[in-house]
């Protein structure tokens, strides 16, 4: 492995694609016999970071301290609205005992070896993992820096280190001597950081878990000082837009750019792998030039089916009316007991569920600035997974991934869209900048219409569930079929096995744990529509299916839905689920007169969330008034931000449940902006109350778990009102 890491100096390298693949495979461990999984991961990270700067200050890669005592926390996770940066800074500040008012956060450079997400093995933000994977790492960084200041003071004052205390960035001794971080900085910087510093016990926390942990980017975003990609203006910079095909999978056959070239400001028009690039001196010129281009598309390999036809095929597969092709073969994801259909003579409950494609629709559409030339590559944008963006850029321009510099900016939302294995819009920008050459900056701009019709949607999904009840009304036999597309197929993380993202929330459900016989199978169907994870991923549909089915089972058994869940949790040993359910019921109190309640509980990303939603049916449309949310997310680093995530997640999930649907007609996406892809209005937002179950366990995720619970809670309220289950989303059909 030393041969991969002992480059004496940084220099531009241009390996072939084959050489990159061989090096990557070697580093990953395929040619490293006997390496442990951790060793393979470390080796891969070393390869991916080759060419990156690895020189850091005295306090390591995560902490910087200035002579004036300002503490800078280097965040390896992008901030795109979720608010996790304050929590990450609090982990350092708590153990460092810094003055919270003098703590700031900056974005880390791209370096997979140093800044990898410990849950992903690559530098990136996703899976509600920012706080969870940084919990020990950043606390250790803060504690290590604190120990260095303590030792510096003890040496300077000739006192035992055990007698030295730190509070709000001031180091003190009972004798009355004290010094600030800034005053002790030269001496502390010369001390070797301890490898295993002592961490505080949860009972000693003074910052973590308090409402003092508030966002530090709010002022900059409110005053316009925060820097997003659209704010980037570099000397001699060009702006590019791309003409994309209207059908997925189509390619450019021919084009006529004569009219586009006559548009003032248009610099060039040329083909790239995903369409036709129009490069100009301004966004307006690029857009006018794009509108003037005439393109003939080769649609021989394009997806031409509509969503109705695709869904009909899914249903036929699930019902047995269509034979699966080789790629669509059924895969078992949960099997136990005597086998399907052989247990129980009680009542049977069957349910079918359909879920549409969903767009991410972040407020800031996709964009990127690239500078390619002279053996260098720099990207400036909101990079969600820098490691993958480095890899895809390196393949296009022919250099080591670690040599690709990425300056990560704020981003206006993502919900998963900015993190895909092909780095689609980033690759477009890199191709364009490479063709322009000379290191000249190129900013790629996507419009709302580009973003809405550009694919990478939450997959369309069909579920078929058939449950046989025992004599007590509880499930004796649970048969479950899921048909959808694979998010993970063809990805570096796919592995060729079961796509866990398609079944999470069903697999591992306490309801299946409480059922003696289970037969759960997945069929992955092929379509030309690009799909991607969407905030809360598989839970976006599995939570609905499991929770709405349970309410139907409770009705069939003649039991109260809450008590029915308690019985299932007792059978499954699901104490955390029972605890959040009981807390939600207790905090919700009496039902508001004129409203009907629905309840739902679901675990995702290690966090269990329960919601009680009060619903009315007004002109055939659900209206949600009050939502009581309870959760067990381990240690609550920032209670205020957790509440904000539950509020935002609830509204995000409710918006999709009420109105969200991307449809195709003859392969063409029918929605292209918010007039046709409606989102929740402010006047429709419910009042959300959040209660956090006290815990001293490691933190789990909160960015996504608030999303999937609201839809089944509303559906269960509607079921109580009408007696009819909801078999498809959205609730409001157009």
N, C-alpha and C positions, 0 to 999 in steps of 0.2 A: 504493500500500500504506500510505502514511502515514495515510490517513483511518481505517484500521482500528486503528491503534496509538496515536493521539494523543488519547486520552480524558484530560482534565485531572484528573479525580478519580474515585474509585470511587463508584458510585451504582447502586441497583437498576434493572435494565432488564428489560422484559418484551416482547421481540420475538415476533412470531407465528412459528409453525412455518415458514411460507413465507419469512419474512425470515431465519430462521436458515439454512434450506437455501440461499437465495441467497447469503448472506454466506459460508457454508462453501464453496460451489462457487466463488465468486469467489476466496476465499483459497487454495483448492486449486489454482487456476491455470487452470480451465476458461475463465475470462473474462480471464485475464492472458496476453495473446498474447506469445510469445517468451520466457517465463520458463523457466529450466532446471528439471529435476526437483528440485534442491536448493532453488532459490528457491521453487518451489511448496510443498515440504515446510515450509520456514521460514515461508512466509506462512500456511499452514494452522495451524502451531503457534502463530503470533501470534494468529490468530483464536480458537483453542481456549483460549488463556490470557487472553483479554480479561476483565478483572475480577479477575484474580488478583494477589496481592501480589508485586511484583518488586523489593522493596528488600532488599538483602543486605549483609552486613558487609564489612569491608575486604578479606577474603581470598576473596570470591566466594560463590557459592551452595552450594559443597560443603564448605567448611572454616570452622570457627569455633574461635577460641582464646580461652580465658578468662585473666584476670589470674593465676590460680594455675598456669597452664601446661597445663591440661587441653585436649586437642585433641578436638573433636567433628567427626566425619565425617558429613555429611548424605547418607544413602543414598536414591537414587531408586528402589531395588528393594525390594519387600516381602520380609520374612523370614518364611517359613512352614514352616520346618524344614529347608530345604536347606542352611543354613549359609553362604550366600554373603556375608553382611554382614561377616564377619570378613575375608574375602579382599578385599572392596571397601575396607575401612578400611586394610588392609595396603598397598594401592596408594598411598594418600595418605601413610601413615606412612613407607613406604620412601623416597619422594622428599623428604619433609619432614625425614627423620631425627629423627622424634619418639621420645619414650619410649613404647614400645608399651604399657607398663602404664598410661599416662595417656591412652590413646586410647579413645574411646567412639563408639558409632554411634547416630544418631537417624534417624527416618523423614522423608523429604522431604514437603513439602506437595504438593498436586496443582497442577502447573504444566507444561503440555506444552511450552512454549517453552524453559524452563530445564532441565527434568528428563526430557526425552524419551529413550526408549531409542533409541540411534543406529541400531539395526538395524530398528526398527519404525516410527519416525517419530511415535510417540505414547508417552506415559509408561506403562510397563507392564513386567511381568516375565514372560518366557516364552521358549521356544525355547532354553533353556540358555544365555542370552545375557548374564546379569548381569555376569560378570567380563569376558567377551569384548568387549562393547560399551563397557565402562567403562575398559578397559585404558589407552588413551592419555589419556582425559579426566581420570580421577582422578589419574593420575601427574603430569599437567601441573598440576593444581590443587595437589598437594603440592609440586612443584618450584617453582611460582610463589611459594607462601607462604615456602618456605625462602629463596628469593632475596631476598625482602623483609626477612627477619630478618638475612640476611648483609649486605645493604646498610645496614640500620639500624645494625648493629654497626660496620661499616667507617667510616661517617660519624661515629658517636659517638666512636670510638677514633682516627680520623684515620689509618687504615691501608688498604692496598689490599684490595679485596674478595676477591681471589684468595688472600689469606693467611688468610682466616677459614674456620673449619671448624664443622660442626654434628654433634653426636652425642647421641642420646637426649634431645633437647629442650634441649641446652645449646650455646650459641654460644661459640666459643673462638678465641683468637689465640695464636701461638707466644710472645708476650711474657708470657703468663700471665693476661692478662685474659679474663674469661668472664662470661656472663650467660645467664639462663634465658629461655625464650620469654616468660614472664610479665613479666620485667623489661624486655624490649625491646619489649613489645607496643605501648605508645603511639607509639614512634618508627616501628616497622614498619608500623603501621596507616596512617601518613601517606604511605607510599611507594606509587606506582602499581604495580600488579602487572605483571610482564613478560608480554608476549603469547606469546613463544616461549622459555620457560625451557629450559635444558639438562637433559636427562633422563639418568639413569644408564645405563650399559651393563649387561647382565645379569651380567657378571663382578663388578660392584661391589655387587650386592644383598647386604644383610645380613639382611633379614627375609623377603622374597619367596622362596619355595622352601624355607623351613625349617619345622620342626615347632613353632616358636614361634607360627605363625599358627593359633591355636586359637579356637574359638567364644567370644564374649564374652557370649552370652546364656544360657549353660548354668546359671549360678548363679541368675539371676532365674527361669528356668523351673523349676529344681529346688526353689526355695523358695516358689513361688507368687506372686512379685512381678511377673512378666511379665504384661502386660495384653492379654487377648483380648476379643473382642466380648462374650462372656457375662459378663465381669467389669465391664462398663459399667453403672453405676447412676447415673442422673441424677435430679435433683429432679422430682417429678410425672410420672415416666416411665411409659408404658403398655407392655404387652406384647401382641403380636399373633401369631396363627397363622392359617393359610389352609387352607380346605377345597379341595383340588384334585380334579379329576375322575379317575376311575380309568382312563379312556382318553384318550390324547393327542388333542387337537383338540376335545374336548367343551367346551361352554359352559353356563353356568347358564341353565336355563329358568325355574325358580321355586324359592323356598325358604321354609321355615317356621322362623323363628328364635325363636318364642315360648318354647320350653323353654330355649334357650340364654340368652335375656335374663333368665330367672329364676335362673340360676346366680350365686351371690354373687361379685361382683368383675367380672362382665362389663359393659363400658361400652357397646359398640355392636357391631352385626353389619351388614355391608354388602357389596355386590358390588364386585369389582375385575376388571380384564380377565382374570385367570388363575383366578378362583374366588371364594370367599366369605371375607372377612376377619372374624375374631372378635377383638375388642380388649378387653383386660381389665387389671385392676390387677396381675396376676401371671401367671407362666407356667402355673401349675396351673389357675387360673381360666380362662385362655384355652383350655387343652386340654380341660377339662371342658365349656366352652361349645361348642367345636368338635365334640366328640362328640355334643352334644345337637341340633345343627342337622340339619334334614331338607332335602335338596337334590334336585331333579329336574333331570337333565342333558339338554341337547340334544346328541345324539350323531350328528346328521345328517352332520357333517363329521369325525367321529372315525375314527382308525385302528382297525379291527376285526380285522385279520388277526393271526394268530399268527406267531411267528418261523419255524416250519416252512414256512408258506406263503410267507413273504417269501424265505427261503433257496431254496426250490424255484424261485421265479421267477428269482433270481440265476443259479442253475445252468442254467436253460433259456436264459437270455440268453447265457451263456458258451458253451454247447454248440451254439447255433444253433437250439435247439428252440422258441424264442420270438422273435418279431420285436420289436426295440426300438421303443418309442414315440419321438416327437420328442425328448422330454427325455432319453431313454435312448440316443440315438444314440452309436455308437462314436467315440471320439476317440483319435487316435494320439498316444502319448507318447514312443515310441522306434521309429524305423524306419531301417534301413540295409541295404545290400546289394541283392540281386536281387529281394527280395520274399519273402513268406511261402511256406514249404513247397516251395521249388524247389531247395534245395541239399542235397547230401549223400545218400549211399545207405547210410549206416551205421545202426547200431542207433538206435531211437527210444525215448525215455523220456517218458511222459506222467504228469502228476500233477495231482490236484485237492486243493484246500485250503479248508476252511471255518473261519471265525473268528467267534465270537459277539459280541453287544453286551457291553461291559464297563462297570461302574460305577466311578467314581473312588473313592468310599467313603473320603474323608479322615476322620480321627478327629474333627475338628470339623465338624459339618454346617453348612449355609449359615445365615448370620444377618447382621443389619445393624441399626444404629440411625440413624434419620433424624429431623431437626428441620426442619420446613417452615413458613414463615409470616413475615409482615412483610418480604417482599422478600428473604428469606434462605433458603438451603438448606445444611444441614450433614449430612454422613454420617460416621459413626464405625464403622469395621469394617476387616477385612482386605481391602483393595482391591488386586486383582492388576493390573488395567488401569485406573488412575484416569481416564484420558482418556475411555475409553468409558463408564465409570460417570458421569462428568460430563455427557457428551453425552446419555445416556438420561435422566438426572435433569432436565437443562435442558429437554428436550423435554416432559417431563411437567408441570413447574411453570412453564415459560415464562420463562426467563432465560438469560443468556449462560453457556456452559459453564464459563468460567473463574471465574465468580462462585459456582459450587458448591464449597463447602469440603469437603475430604475429609481426615479424620484417619485415617491408615492405622495399624492395630494389627498385632500378631502374629496369624498365623492358624495353625490346627492342620492343616496340609496343604492341598493343592489338587489337584495332579497334572493341572492344566488346568481343573478344574471352576469355579473362581472367576473365570475369564476367558472370558466369552462375549459375543457382539456385542449381545445383547438385555439384558444385565445383569439376568437374569430375576428372581432373588430380591431384588436391589437395587431394581429397578423396583417390585416388590410392596410393599416397605417404603416407598418414596417415595409411591406411590399412597395407601397407608394413612395416612401422616403428613400428606399434603396434605388428605385428607378430615377428619382430626382437627383440623388447622389450629392457628393460634396459636403455632407454634413449639414445641408440646409434644413432647417426645421420645417416639418409638415404637421399641421394639425388636421386630424380627421374628425369631421363632425357628422354625427347621425341626427336626423330629425326625429320627432316623435313617431312619424309614420315609418321611418326606417326601423326604429326600435320595436314598434308594435307588430310589424309584419315580418320581422327578421328571424322568427323562430326561437329555438331554445326555450320552449314553453314547459310548464309543468305538464307531464304526460296525461293524455286522456286514459281513463281507467274504467274497467268494468269488474264488479264483484258479484259473485253468486254465493249465497250462504243458505245452508239448510241445517237446521238444528232440531234434534229430537230431545224432548224433555223427559226427565225421570218422574217417578211417582210424586216427588216433592216439588216438581215444577222447575228443577234446575237442569242445565244441559247434561245430557248423557252422551250425546254423539254430535259432533260439530264438523260439518263438511264445508269447506271453503275453497272457492276458485277465484283467482285473480288473473285478469288478462290486461296487459299494458305493454308499453315500450320500455326498453332498458335505458336508464340514464348512464349506467356504468359501462355498457358495451363499447369496446374499442378504446377504453381509457387506460391510462397507466395504472389505475387502481382497480380495474375490472377483474382481472384474474381468471376470466372465463368460466367462473362458477355461478352460483346463485346471486342474482342482483338483490342484495339485502335491502337496498333503498326502496324496492317495490313492495316488500312484505313487512318492513318494520312497523310495529304497532299492532299487527296481527300476530306475527311470530313474537313470542315472549309475552303475550297478553295474559294478565291474571285470569281472564275469563276462560282461556284455553287451558291454563294450568288447573282450573277447577273442574274441567271436563274430562271424564275418563277416556273417551275415544275421540281422536281428532285426526282429520285428514285434510291438510292444507296443501294446495298445489298452485303453482304459478306458471303461466304461459307468456312468453315474451314474443310479441308480434312485431313484424318488421313494417315500418312505414318510412316514407321519405321526409317526415316532419322532424326537424331537430328538436330534441327535448333536453331538459336540464333540471337540476334540483331547483326547487322553489321553496321559499321560506317554510320550514318544517318538513320538507321533502315528503317521504312516504306517509307521514302522519296526516298530511293534508287530506287524504282520503281514508286511510285506515282508522283514524280516530272516529270519523263519522260512521263508518260501517259498524265498528264494534259497539260504540255507545248507542247508536240508534237501534241496532239489533237487540241489545240488552233491554231497552225499554219495551220492545215488542215481546220479548220473552217474558218480561215481568207481567205484562198485561195478560199474556196467554196463561201464565201461572196464577193469575189473580192476586199478585203481590204489588206492594208499593215499590216504585222504581229505586228509591233510596235504600229501603230495607233489602231489596233484591240484590243490589250491589254489595251491601254489607255481607250478605250471606255468601256471595261468590268470593269476596276478598278473604273471608274467614277460611273458606275451603282452600284458597290459593296461598294463604299466608302472606297476603299483600298488605302489610301493616301500614306502609306509607300511603297507599291509595285510600285505605280506610281513614287514616288520620286527616288527610286533606278534605275528604268528603265530609267527615263529621264537622270539621272546622267551617266548611262552606255552609253547611246546613245551620250551624249555630249562629254564624255571623249574618246570614240572610234574614233571620227573624220571620215575622209574619209576611205572607204574600200581600203586596199592595193591592187594594181593592180594584177590581176591573182588569187585572192582569193574570196570566197563567204562567206557571213556572216549568222550566225544563232543566235537567241536571246532566252533566257529563263530566267524566274524569279520564285523563289520559296521561301517560308518561312518554316523554320524548327528550332525548339528549340528557338523560339522567335526572330530569326534573318531573315531578308529578304535579299536575294542575287540575283543580276542580273548579267548575263554574256552575252557578245557579243563575239562569237568565229569566227575566220576566218579559213576557211577550204578549202582544195583542195582534189580532188579525184585523187589519183595516183595509177595506176595499180589496180583499183577497190577497193582501200583501202583508208579510210580517213586519211588525214594528217592535223594536227592542228598547226597553226603557232602562232597567237597572240590571247590572251584571255584578255579582259577587264572585270574586276570584280568590282562591286560596292556593298556595303552592308550597312544596318542599323542594328547595333548591340548595340545600346544604347551607353553609355559612353565607349570609347575605352581606356582601361587601359594601354595596351601595343600595340601601332600601329604597331611596327615592328613585333611583334609576331603574330598579327592578319594577317598581310600580309603573313607571313610564313605559317600560317594555310590555307589561301586561296590558296597559291601556292601548298602546299602539298595536300590539299583536292582536288584541280583540277586535279592534276596528279594521285591521288589515284582513283578518280572517272573515269577519262579517261582510266586508265589502265583496270579497270573492264569493262567499256563500249566497249573497243576495243577487249579485249581478254578473259575476265574472264568467266569461266564456269566450274563447277564441274558436271560431268556426271556419271551415273551408268549404268552398263551393267549387267543384271541378279543380281542386288543388290550389285555389287562390284564397288567401286569407281575406275575410270579409270585414274585419275590424282594423282600423288604422289610427284612431285617436280616441280621446275620451268622450267624444260624442257618440261613438258606436261601442266603445268598451267602457261602460259606465263604472264609476267607483262611488263609494259611500260619500254622501254629502255631510257636511258638518252638522246640519240639522238632524241627521239620522243617527249620529253617534250616540251610543248609550252612555249612561253614567257607570263607570267601572270603579268598584271598590276592591282594593288589593290587601290581602292579609297573608303574611309570610310566616310559615311554621318555624318556630325557633329551632336552631340546629347548630352544632359545632362541627359537623362533617365538612369535608372538602366541598367547595362550591361546584355546582353543576350549571348547565346552561340556562339562560333566561331570554335570549334574543328571539328564539323561535317557539318555545313551548306554549306561549300564550295564544298562538295562532289557531291550532287545529281544534280547540275544545269548544269554541263558540258555536260553530255550525251545528254539531249534534245537540248541543244544549237548546238551541232555537228549534231544531227539528223535533226534539222531544216535547217541547212546549206545544208546538203545532199538533203533534200527535195527541196530546192531552186535550187540545181544543176540538180537533176534527175527527179523531179516531182513525185517521188515515196516515200511514207512514209516508215519509218523503223518499222517493226512489231515485231522484236525480237532482243535481244542482246545476245552475243556481235556482234559488227559490222563485225568483222573478224571471219568467220566460219572456223573451221578446219575439 
